[in-house]
Amino acid sequence: MPRSICPRIQVQLHHHAPARHHRELGAFVRYCVRRLERELGASERWVVTIVPEMRGFRSTVAVHDGDRVLQRSSNGLDGALATWDALCILEQALRESRAARTARAFAFDL
């Protein structure tokens, strides 16, 4: 497996995945995560696991954000589509989690 370019964003592929997939999917995942973090702020760690299935690929994305770990999965015809869909689903959950955390902190300050 190629060395990690960004240690807090991990991409895990099946053991038969060629180096090209590691490079291309790794770059795609880093782009998507950084796009999310530009708007929402950084999280401690991201782990994206992409595995082949009978009819395409399954991607599971987990984000370690403060005291919570949020995880969502999706299927797609290729690894990039499965990952994009899982990230879109996770983005909403991350927004809701952060909004709830902010509301708790605000209520605590009152």
N, C-alpha and C positions, 0 to 999 in steps of 0.2 A: 504494500500500500504506500502511495506517495506520502511524503512528509506533509504535515498540516501547515497551510499558509497562515491561517488564522485559528489559533488554538481554541478560542471560545466558540467557534462555529465548526462543528464536526460533521462530516458527511461519511456515512458508513454504507458501503455497497456490498453485494454478495461477493464471495471469494473468487468467482470466475469473471468478474467485471474487468475489462481491459483498462489500462492506464488512461486511455483517451476518455473513457466514461468518468473516471475519477476527476480528471482535469475539467471536463466540460460541465458535468453536474456540480462539481465543487464550485466552479466559477458562478454558475447560475444560482446556486443556493446562497453564496456570499452576497451576490447582487441583491437578491430578494430580501434577505435578512437586513442588509444595510439600508435598503429602501424603507422597510418597516421601522427600523430604529431611527432613521432621520426624523420621522414624524412622531414616534412614540417614546423615544429614548432607548438607551442601551439596556440589554438584559445580560445577566451573568454568563449564560451558556446556552447554546443551541445544539441539538443533536438531531440530525436528519438521517433516517435509515430508509434505504430504497432497495426493495427486493423484487425479483420477478415472480409473477403468479401465472396461473393458467391462461388468463386473458389480458396480459399486459403487466403492469407493475403496481406495487403498493408502496406508498411513502408514508412514513410515520415521522412527524415533527414534534419534538419536545423542546420546550423553552423553560429554563430555570430563571424565574423572575422574582427576586426577593425571596420570600418564604414559600412561594408556590412553584409547582411544576405543572405546566399546562401541556397537554399532549393531544394531538389530533391526527387522524389517518385518512387517506383517500386512495382511490385506485385511478389509474389512467392507462392509456395506450402505450405511453412511454414514461420513463422516470421523471422527466421534466414536467409533464402534464400532471402526473400524480402528485408531485411535490408542490406545484403551483396551487392546485386545488386544496391540499392540506394546509398550506400556508395561508390561503385566503380564509379558510374556516378558523384557523388558529388566530389570525389577526383580530377577528371579532371577539373571540374569547379573551384575548390579551387586553383589548380595549375595555371590556367589561370588568375584568379583574382589576385593572389599574384604576378604573373609575370607582369601584367599590372600596379599594384600598384608600384612595384619596378621600372618599366620603367618610370612612371610619376615622381617618386621621383628623379630618375637619370636625367631626362630631366629638372626638376626644378633646380637641382644643377648646371647645365651647364650654 
